[in-house]
Amino acid sequence: MQSLGRPGGRPKDPELKKLLSEFVCVRVVQMWGIDLERFQIDRVMTWAVFFLNADGTIYGRYGTRSSMGQGSDSEISLAGFKQSMTAALDEHARFGKDPEATRKEVAGKQSVHKPRWARPEKIPTLARNEFNAKPFREFSDKPGLRAHGVGCIHGHMVQSAEIMSLRELGQPVPDRKVWPYPMPWAVGLHMEPETRSTIKRVVGNTVAEEAGLRAGDTIEKLDGQSILSTADIQWILHYAKDNAALKVHYTRGSEALESTLKLSPDWRQKLGDWRFTNLGICMQLAGFNGRPGKGGGKSLAIRVGLIHRKRLAGIDLKRNDVIVALDGKSESMNLGQLTRFLLDKKPGSELSVTRKRAGEETTTLRWKLHK
Amino acid sequence: MKGKFFRISVLFGAIWFFQTALVAQEESARLGGKALKEALKDTADDLWIYDDLKKAYAEGERTGKPVLVSFRCVP
């Protein structure tokens, strides 16, 4: 039974406190000045953790967000976090005994790709904003600004700004920026949040089922990297290539087993997506955003959400209109695919949008994309 | 008599329903990420260094402890 702490009634947790006291804990509350090469993680999260050595060697990551709104934190838990912390302490103990061997073992967890911009404030679209060009602390004591988070570079701003800046510079936007840090269910795995890396459920007809994985198995290593959390699985999937074959080492009871997850050519693009960053990019590029309809139909059905009134002035598009074709293409798209479609069009090029509205004939509208 | 029995049954049923709902809500909060974030806020205030990674690395070097970096927007 946990004792109650303050009169407010939040539970105290001595076990958590003891585990935290084994670490030097640092809380970073904004992204200004952060080394984007070292601290690579899903940026569209409200909370994320790195476990690392004082020399910067990363042992693992913790923190997973799977949706917007309620349930967005359903993939993390106190019990799971404690198990991940314990595993990180084990890695650190191994590092103490044999630093070189441990460095080799965790080499895959270090940043393998240099980001285009080393720090958030260097990303062109952020650098143009006067509040992002200086450290947060220069604004943080001004009443009103702090309350609204003005001057604070949030993680999700980095995610969107990298994409928009690459586009502005005419450089390709990799798919992993549009579908970042895939959830394990991309390969058919649902993880048990109360554990470090135990499988809760394996989806039928997926690569995980083909690999022979079962509920209750614990993933020890994936693609040669030890797994401290679901975030570590996402890290590996984030950089996994199409058609990749990822070796998985797992335990079933006391038995140590291994198998291979064979990814399909378009595994990433098939992922349904919830990211509001992609909604924001659609808005910036096309002047509207919207979510593809549910039901998994083969035809395009994007229900219009928000509209940029100024940009689409004179265009007869309203909230809740359903877009059934884009540039004449009527195949279904998920949110990531819509974002990809818009990013692949040239800045300033014409977009043709066919919309349906209750009680009216289907109409095709045209306007130009953001330059 | 029957009417009284019915009213008492409904009352006990309602109490049972609300109690079950409350327990389920508490259990869900305990298991989810919300409980984790609340526990972190509550138990470890004195352990955190704020916005100073250099200081954390130096402290890690000095004490031999690993470093835990938490990214969290200002609450």
Contacts between the chains, C-beta under 8 A, distances in Angstrom:
chain1	res1	chain2	res2	distance
A	5	B	42	5.5
A	5	B	43	7.8
A	6	B	42	7.3
A	10	B	38	5.3
A	10	B	39	7.5
A	10	B	41	7.4
A	10	B	42	4.4
A	11	B	30	8.0
A	11	B	35	7.7
A	11	B	38	7.6
A	11	B	39	6.6
A	11	B	42	7.3
A	12	B	39	8.0
A	12	B	42	6.2
A	12	B	43	5.6
A	13	B	39	4.8
A	13	B	42	7.7
A	13	B	43	5.1
A	14	B	43	7.6
A	16	B	39	5.5
A	16	B	40	7.4
A	16	B	43	5.3
A	16	B	44	7.2
A	17	B	43	4.4
A	17	B	44	5.8
A	17	B	47	7.6
A	20	B	43	7.4
A	20	B	44	4.8
A	20	B	47	5.3
A	20	B	68	7.1
A	21	B	47	6.3
A	22	B	65	6.4
A	22	B	66	7.6
A	23	B	65	5.7
A	23	B	66	5.4
A	23	B	67	6.5
A	23	B	68	4.0
A	24	B	49	7.1
A	24	B	56	5.1
A	24	B	59	4.5
A	24	B	60	4.6
A	24	B	63	6.6
A	24	B	65	5.0
A	24	B	66	7.4
A	24	B	67	4.9
A	24	B	68	7.1
A	25	B	44	6.7
A	25	B	47	4.8
A	25	B	48	5.1
A	25	B	49	6.8
A	25	B	56	7.8
A	25	B	67	7.9
A	25	B	68	4.9
A	25	B	70	6.9
A	26	B	48	6.8
A	26	B	49	4.5
A	26	B	50	7.5
A	26	B	51	7.8
A	26	B	52	6.7
A	26	B	53	6.1
A	26	B	55	7.6
A	26	B	56	3.8
A	26	B	67	6.6
A	26	B	68	7.2
A	26	B	69	5.3
A	26	B	70	7.1
A	27	B	48	4.7
A	27	B	49	7.3
A	27	B	50	5.5
A	27	B	51	7.3
A	27	B	70	4.9
A	27	B	72	6.1
A	28	B	51	5.8
A	28	B	53	7.1
A	28	B	69	6.3
A	28	B	70	6.9
A	28	B	71	5.1
A	28	B	72	7.4
A	29	B	50	7.0
A	29	B	51	6.0
A	29	B	72	6.1
A	29	B	73	6.5
A	29	B	74	4.8
A	30	B	51	7.6
A	30	B	73	7.2
A	30	B	74	7.0
A	31	B	71	7.8
A	39	B	69	7.3
A	39	B	71	7.3
A	41	B	71	7.5
A	45	B	71	7.7
A	46	B	72	7.1
A	46	B	73	6.4
A	47	B	33	7.8
A	47	B	37	6.3
A	47	B	70	6.9
A	47	B	71	6.9
A	47	B	72	4.9
A	48	B	70	7.5
A	48	B	71	4.7
A	48	B	72	8.0
A	49	B	68	6.2
A	49	B	69	6.8
A	49	B	70	5.1
A	49	B	71	7.5
A	50	B	67	7.9
A	50	B	68	7.4
A	50	B	69	4.4
A	50	B	71	8.0
A	51	B	66	6.0
A	51	B	67	7.7
A	51	B	68	5.9
A	52	B	66	6.6
A	52	B	67	5.2
A	52	B	69	6.8
A	53	B	60	7.2
A	53	B	66	6.0
A	53	B	67	7.1
A	54	B	56	8.0
A	54	B	57	4.9
A	54	B	58	7.7
A	54	B	59	7.8
A	54	B	60	3.0
A	54	B	61	4.4
A	54	B	65	7.9
A	54	B	66	7.5
A	54	B	67	5.8
A	55	B	57	7.9
A	55	B	61	7.9
A	56	B	57	7.4
A	59	B	66	6.8
A	63	B	71	8.0
A	72	B	33	7.9
A	73	B	32	5.8
A	73	B	33	2.6
A	73	B	34	6.1
A	73	B	36	7.6
A	73	B	37	7.4
A	74	B	32	6.1
A	74	B	33	6.9
A	75	B	33	7.5
A	76	B	32	7.7
A	76	B	33	4.1
A	76	B	36	5.8
A	77	B	31	5.6
A	77	B	32	6.4
A	77	B	33	6.5
A	77	B	35	7.3
A	77	B	36	5.9
A	78	B	30	7.5
A	78	B	35	5.3
A	78	B	36	4.4
A	78	B	39	5.5
A	79	B	31	7.8
A	81	B	36	5.6
A	85	B	68	7.5
A	88	B	66	6.3
A	88	B	68	7.7
A	89	B	66	6.8
A	91	B	66	7.9
A	92	B	65	7.8
A	92	B	66	4.1
A	96	B	64	7.3
A	146	B	74	7.4
A	149	B	73	7.3
A	149	B	74	6.8
A	152	B	73	7.3
A	152	B	74	6.6
A	154	B	73	5.9
A	155	B	71	6.6
A	155	B	73	7.6
A	193	B	31	7.5
A	193	B	32	7.9
A	193	B	33	7.9
A	194	B	31	6.7
